């Protein structure tokens, strides 16, 4: 087993480990996932996975593929136990995710598709960031930490480095810490205000 395979397996294990506490916190009513974000993330991850595979990402794409399945499951759970408020940014993120898929499938331009997928991903964080700002206790910080680390490991697992293969996981390495920081600061502010 080579290093890339080991990193790919570690990224998948890390990603799955991140989903366990997230789903548990949903079941306990502590986390209310934003349904629209998880739907868009399902589309984004599925497209990013296809792009990565077509560009020879190898084990570096495994986390993205598993993530698309997990996001679809969380989206289904969020329809029942999550936040279902929708805003303009939700629709913009969805349009960008669909555009990325179309660019990849019809124009056969994996680089442009990766750019659109990454932009859609950043946009799809907006509803969750907004919800986290107002309800910081409703997000599981530990899960986002694990997912950010798993994304970094998945970059190390890539067999082929190009914008089409590394751009999307790099966005997770950036966006997850932003959400974590916001949640932690808002929780601290809420505690100080309550005193």
Secondary structure per residue as TSV (DSSP state, phi and psi in degrees):
chain	resnum	aa	ss	phi	psi
A	1	X	-	360.0	125.7
A	2	X	-	-87.1	171.8
A	3	X	H	-60.4	-38.3
A	4	X	H	-63.5	-41.6
A	5	X	H	-64.5	-41.5
A	6	X	H	-62.9	-46.5
A	7	X	H	-62.3	-39.5
A	8	X	H	-62.5	-43.0
A	9	X	H	-66.1	-41.6
A	10	X	H	-62.7	-39.9
A	11	X	H	-62.9	-43.5
A	12	X	H	-63.7	-46.1
A	13	X	H	-60.1	-46.1
A	14	X	H	-59.8	-45.0
A	15	X	H	-60.6	-45.8
A	16	X	H	-65.6	-39.4
A	17	X	H	-60.9	-36.0
A	18	X	H	-66.7	-34.6
A	19	X	H	-72.4	-29.8
A	20	X	H	-60.3	-55.1
A	21	X	H	-66.8	-28.6
A	22	X	H	-65.7	-48.5
A	23	X	H	-66.3	-38.1
A	24	X	H	-62.0	-41.0
A	25	X	H	-69.2	-28.2
A	26	X	H	-67.2	-46.4
A	27	X	H	-60.7	-34.4
A	28	X	T	-81.8	-4.8
A	29	X	T	80.7	11.9
A	30	X	S	-83.5	-32.3
A	31	X	-	-113.8	132.3
A	32	X	-	-120.6	92.1
A	33	X	-	-65.0	146.7
A	34	X	B	-81.2	109.2
A	35	X	H	-54.9	-44.5
A	36	X	H	-63.1	-42.3
A	37	X	H	-58.8	-44.3
A	38	X	H	-69.3	-31.6
A	39	X	H	-65.4	-47.1
A	40	X	H	-64.3	-41.5
A	41	X	H	-62.9	-32.8
A	42	X	H	-60.9	-48.7
A	43	X	H	-63.3	-42.8
A	44	X	H	-62.7	-49.4
A	45	X	H	-64.4	-40.0
A	46	X	H	-62.7	-43.0
A	47	X	H	-67.6	-45.9
A	48	X	H	-59.9	-40.3
A	49	X	H	-60.7	-47.7
A	50	X	H	-59.4	-43.2
A	51	X	H	-62.9	-48.1
A	52	X	H	-60.4	-44.8
A	53	X	H	-62.5	-44.4
A	54	X	H	-65.6	-22.1
A	55	X	T	-101.2	12.6
A	56	X	T	76.0	33.0
A	57	X	-	-68.1	-23.2
A	58	X	G	63.9	-139.2
A	59	X	G	-60.2	-19.5
A	60	X	G	-65.9	-17.1
A	61	X	G	-91.6	-12.4
A	62	X	H	-58.4	-44.7
A	63	X	H	-60.7	-40.2
A	64	X	H	-64.0	-42.6
A	65	X	H	-64.6	-47.6
A	66	X	H	-63.6	-39.2
A	67	X	H	-61.1	-37.1
A	68	X	H	-64.4	-37.7
A	69	X	H	-68.4	-44.4
A	70	X	H	-64.2	-40.2
A	71	X	H	-63.7	-38.8
A	72	X	H	-62.3	-40.4
A	73	X	H	-65.6	-43.6
A	74	X	H	-67.0	-36.5
A	75	X	H	-58.4	-44.3
A	76	X	H	-63.5	-40.9
A	77	X	H	-65.9	-40.8
A	78	X	H	-64.5	-26.3
A	79	X	H	-62.2	-28.6
A	80	X	H	-99.4	-42.1
A	81	X	H	-116.9	12.1
A	82	X	S	-117.6	-169.9
A	83	X	B	-87.4	131.2
A	84	X	-	-119.4	20.9
A	85	X	-	-75.3	140.4
A	86	X	-	-124.1	144.5
A	87	X	-	-132.8	174.4
A	88	X	H	-56.8	-40.4
A	89	X	H	-61.5	-30.1
A	90	X	H	-61.2	-46.7
A	91	X	H	-70.1	-34.5
A	92	X	H	-63.8	-45.9
A	93	X	H	-61.7	-41.8
A	94	X	H	-63.4	-44.6
A	95	X	H	-61.1	-40.7
A	96	X	H	-67.5	-39.8
A	97	X	H	-64.2	-43.6
A	98	X	H	-66.0	-37.8
A	99	X	H	-63.1	-41.4
A	100	X	H	-61.3	-43.8
A	101	X	H	-61.6	-45.2
A	102	X	H	-64.4	-40.8
A	103	X	I	-61.2	-42.2
A	104	X	I	-68.4	-44.7
A	105	X	I	-78.5	-38.5
A	106	X	I	-97.6	-42.1
A	107	X	I	-87.8	-10.3
A	108	X	-	51.4	45.6
A	109	X	-	-118.7	88.0
A	110	X	H	-65.0	-32.4
A	111	X	H	-66.7	-48.1
A	112	X	H	-64.6	-38.1
A	113	X	H	-62.2	-41.6
A	114	X	H	-63.2	-38.1
A	115	X	H	-64.4	-45.4
A	116	X	H	-66.2	-40.4
A	117	X	H	-61.1	-44.3
A	118	X	H	-66.8	-42.3
A	119	X	H	-64.7	-40.3
A	120	X	H	-63.7	-39.3
A	121	X	H	-62.5	-47.3
A	122	X	H	-60.9	-41.3
A	123	X	H	-66.4	-37.4
A	124	X	H	-71.2	-15.7
A	125	X	H	-72.8	-23.9
A	126	X	H	-55.1	-49.9
A	127	X	H	-60.9	-38.8
A	128	X	H	-69.7	-39.3
A	129	X	H	-62.5	-42.5
A	130	X	H	-61.8	-45.8
A	131	X	H	-63.9	-40.1
A	132	X	H	-65.1	-35.4
A	133	X	H	-60.7	-45.3
A	134	X	H	-85.1	-28.4
A	135	X	-	-134.5	68.6
A	136	X	G	-63.5	-22.4
A	137	X	G	-76.7	-10.4
A	138	X	G	-89.3	8.9
A	139	X	S	-122.7	143.3
A	140	X	-	-91.9	100.5
A	141	X	H	-61.4	-41.8
A	142	X	H	-56.2	-41.0
A	143	X	H	-63.0	-42.6
A	144	X	H	-67.4	-33.3
A	145	X	H	-63.1	-48.5
A	146	X	H	-62.1	-44.3
A	147	X	H	-63.1	-39.3
A	148	X	H	-63.0	-43.4
A	149	X	H	-66.0	-42.1
A	150	X	H	-61.8	-38.4
A	151	X	H	-63.5	-40.3
A	152	X	H	-63.3	-41.8
A	153	X	H	-66.2	-36.8
A	154	X	H	-64.6	-30.6
A	155	X	H	-65.3	-40.5
A	156	X	H	-65.0	-23.9
A	157	X	T	-84.8	-7.9
A	158	X	-	-62.1	134.7
A	159	X	S	-87.8	-23.7
A	160	X	S	-131.2	125.1
A	161	X	-	-105.1	115.5
A	162	X	S	-152.0	168.1
A	163	X	H	-55.6	-37.7
A	164	X	H	-65.7	-25.9
A	165	X	H	-99.6	-35.8
A	166	X	H	-101.4	-16.6
A	167	X	H	-63.7	-47.7
A	168	X	H	-62.8	-51.7
A	169	X	H	-62.6	-27.2
A	170	X	H	-64.7	-33.5
A	171	X	H	-66.0	-34.5
A	172	X	H	-67.0	-34.3
A	173	X	H	-66.2	-28.3
A	174	X	H	-89.8	-47.4
A	175	X	H	-71.3	-38.2
A	176	X	H	-60.8	-45.9
A	177	X	H	-62.3	-30.8
A	178	X	H	-63.8	-46.6
A	179	X	H	-64.3	-41.8
A	180	X	H	-60.1	-47.4
A	181	X	H	-61.4	-44.9
A	182	X	H	-60.5	-48.0
A	183	X	H	-61.6	-43.6
A	184	X	H	-66.1	-42.7
A	185	X	H	-65.3	-42.5
A	186	X	H	-67.5	-35.9
A	187	X	H	-66.0	-40.7
A	188	X	H	-63.5	-43.2
A	189	X	H	-62.7	-41.5
A	190	X	H	-63.9	-39.3
A	191	X	H	-67.4	-43.2
A	192	X	H	-66.3	-37.5
A	193	X	H	-68.3	-34.4
A	194	X	H	-70.9	-20.3
A	195	X	-	-73.8	360.0
